[in-house]
Structure formats: structure tokens, C-alpha cells
Amino acid sequence: MEILKEISGYLQQGRAKIVKELVQQALDQGVPAEDILREGLLDGMNIVGEKFKNNEIFVPEVLVAARAMNMGAQILKPHLAAAGVEAHGKVCIGTVKGDLHDIGKNLVKMMLEGKGLEVVDLGTDVSPETFVQTAIEQNCRVICCSALLTTTMPVMGDVVKAAEAAGIRDKVKIMVGGAPLTEEFCRQIGADAYTPDAASAADKALEFCMEA
Amino acid sequence: METMTPKERIKNTLSGKEVDHIPFAVLNGQSWIAARNGLTMSGLLDLPDAGAQLLVDAYRELGTDILTSGCSAAWPMISAMGGSVDMNALSAEIVSRPLDTIDGIAGYDVTKVISDMKKYHYYQRTLDQLRNMRSLVGDRIMIGGGFFGPFTMAAQMLGVEQFMIELIDGEEEDVRRIVDFAAEIVIAYLEDLIENGLDLITIPEPVASGDLIKPDLYEQFVLPADLKVRERLADKCPDVLVHICGRTDRLVAAVAAAGFSVFSVDSIDMVKAQNDAGGRCALFGNLSPALVLAAKSSDEVYEISKALCEQMKPFGRFILAPGCDLAPNIPLENIQAMARAAHESQTD
């Protein structure tokens, strides 16, 4: 449908105001909210994620695209709820205890939302207990831990241990990411997945949620 | 055998002349040294000599050919502009930003911000530290330092995420205005540092990382501001080190063509970087602090360093160094292993 292509296209350009108007226009034309979400907003955000992964676009472009998606999603929200459309799954995300850097975490959050996942953003300086408690209370399928500092990376291991201690390790997947991290570190601490960039993180989280 | 002073070694490296061996340096390293001594950055500056002796001893123990002073951060500017900083954190964290929107910069008078910044206690302590270090080491070793570069300083006023959005969404004029404003602050600070003994200007631009912005934006906003800093201070301090974190392979040619003395690079292909630099500037790098220095044994670090020195020897104009600032958990012996590899790299 032409209007959905337009929504996707303007979202990729980060034109938030136009995206918001087009989403409303599509609703007024009787296009189902779920189609607008999946073929308009999420389609656009998927293309943004791929381009980001391939170094065709960079952080500023992703930020403005995500802002456009959020503005469109705000309009859609009540219509999606009324139609009983549910997210593909629920994920909680945060930057680990002792670390206040949040750009990487925020980028992953945007990409997760772009995959149609519901995200509980715990912010920065998040303790292992908070990650685990949130996963239990909010029924999250995935915990995403971010760290920029080599000094805070070990906290991710504490998140894995806290999930084991709480008896939820077999119910929740733990993903790790951030500039100093490696696949090897992920294996050492017993986490389930390391991804090198925000778009791959969202792909992996979606995969985990679809497995559930 | 060493036949040169560290300063001669660095000066010769920057100008492409012969050296007795490849020099070794770290990028900043102050928070590593402070943490190792159980201090925060403010605790270091609060020592009676502002931490000068401790720093000189630590850099000597590490075996570096360059010392560092000056805080490489934005705290004095943020405080002078009405933001707040947690000085008890290891590297001082910005708690609140002075600007909500980019056009808010129009409400500030740069002369007043500079004047207020100079009254800030830790600003003056930084100058004390540098002066004391210079009197301890004399003229045999270069001391590098500085704030962040103008682009990164501008991002600190607003928050990096908001600043990134403004790069795409805002008016080009607004971005230029805030970066120019920051450049004046950087220049004023560097003038004070030079007066107190600095002889290597360092311009770290982490927000210009190739992982964050595309090369076009670097050339549009970052490079002109960094060049402005260099040109305004060229007669007082001609040697300038530019550092950009992350993926900088696409920026080497531009930095080298701009005429900066040395480019400090993160974990990129160094042979390609040397080819792109084409002998127009020295390269400084590039062992990963996280993936190599914090993760490997000292023997492995030595072997990696030795191999890099061998690889870079034919090009000249190379300083062995970590690819970014030292993380506090890097073992001393791993840094010393780098120094050993550099010292053993006799050049022909």
C-alpha cells in the first residue's frame, strides 16, 4: 500500500512530523493499525537497522529515525491495544551497575522496539538484582545488559549468577553488549549471546522471543 | 641502547627523522594512575603538589616517552556554565548539563564563561600540577594535555545523544555556533597550559568516533574546529596530537592532510593507516585497552607490541601506544611489556 511505503520512507529519513501525520492519515483511511505498525513503522526501522549494521548510516541518523518511529507508535498505541495486537515479546534492558553510559543501550532499545518487542528500560547503573527482579515481575523473556567500561563488564557475570540464584536461568536469555565486550567474555560469564552492534542485538532478541 | 632523551625521540618521530628506538606513550593515563593509588581525579589534584610527583614517578615506572597533565575533560567548563559535576567519581561524571537545546548557547557570553572557568578550583590545580611536573622533569621530556576537542566539548554541554540529533535535525548554523563557542574555551585553556609548561597539545575527540558519526560530519564540523585550535596556538605550541576513538580508518587521510603532527588511533589496520597517512603525520597506537591490555598476559602483550613495532618500523613516524585511554583494571606489567617492546625495537 502506497501510504505504508511512504511511512517507511519518511521514517528512514527521520521526518517525525510527517510520519505522525501519515500514520493518522492511514488510520483515517481505515488501514488496520497492525498493518501500519508492521509494514510502515517496523519496516522502516528494519531498513534503518540494516543500514546501520552495514555502516551506511550512523548514530545520528538512527536517533532521528527512532524518534520518528516513536511518534508514529504513540498514535498507534490505543488502536493496537483495541485490536488486541501484542508485542512479539518483552525484554528488559539497562547499563550495568557502576556504568552511566547510555547511548549504546538506547540504540539497542530503539532497535528492539523497531522489531516489535516491548522494552522495559531500566536506565543506567542497574544492579543485578534489579535486572532479575524486573524479568520476574514483568515476565521478560530476555535481559539485555550494556557496559562501556572494562571496569563494569564483570557486573554482567553477576547478573547471570543472580538469575541462577533466583531460579529463572532456564526461563530467561541474557544478552550482553558494549564496546569492550567480546564473544569470549560472553562465554566466560555464561551469558547466552553477545552481539557487536545494536541491529544484531535486536535480531537476536527477537529470535529468543520467537523461540519461547 | 638509548642515545636520545624522550623529547628528542618524540620530536624526531614527529618530524620523520631517525630515532634510537620506537617511542612508547600512553594516551592520558591519569585516571589509571589515580585509581592505582586509591585516588579520584579530584583527590589527585588535591595532593599538596597537585599530584605532580606521583604522576612523574608513575609515568617513569610505565616507561613512557611523553607525560600527561591537564584533565582532558569538561568539568571546569560545565561548572562555569551552570551545570554540575560529581567530583567524587573516579573520572568526574557530569550530573547535569547546562543546555537543554542547542540554541541555548546564545544566552552565554564566552568571555564570561572563560573567566568563570579560570576561577574554578580544579582548573587552577591542574595548572599547578603541570607547572610542578615541568619543574620536576625539566626539558628532557614532553608533556601533553588538554581538554576534549571543541566538537566533544560542545556535545558535553547538551548531552551526546541530543547533540547527535542536532547534527541531523538542527540548523547547521547552530551546530557551528556551539562548536565555535567550545573552540574558544579549548583555546583559552590550552593557552594557560602552554604558559605553564605544556609542549604537546592533545585534542581528544571521542564524540567524533567513526562508530558514532559519518566521515562527512567529521569534515564538516570537527576538522575545521580542531584546525582553528591548532592555527591559533601554532606559534606557541606547534605539536598537536589528535585522538579519535573507534573506527577511524576512513579519517586517517583527512587528519594527515590537515597537517596535525600525530594521530592517535584505536584498533584499526595500521598498515593501511600508514599508507593513508602517507608520511604526512605520525601515528600513535594502537593496542586495544579492553581486548588486549586488560585481557591478555604480559607475554602476549609483549609479543603483540613487538610485532606491531616490526610492522611499523619501515614507515617510521610511529609511537607505540594503547588505542585509547587506559582502563583502571589494566595490569602494570602489561603496560610495561609495551614499553619493553618499544625500547627493544632498535631502528636501523
Interface residues (C-beta under 8 A of the other chain):
Chain A: G14 I57 F58 V59 P60 E61 L63 V64 R67 L100 D102 I103 N106 L149 T150 T151 M153 A179 P180 L181 T182 F185
Chain B: E93 V160 E161 M164 I165 L167 I168 D169 D211 L212 I213 K214 L217 G246 P289 A290 L291 A294 A295 A327 P328 N329 I330
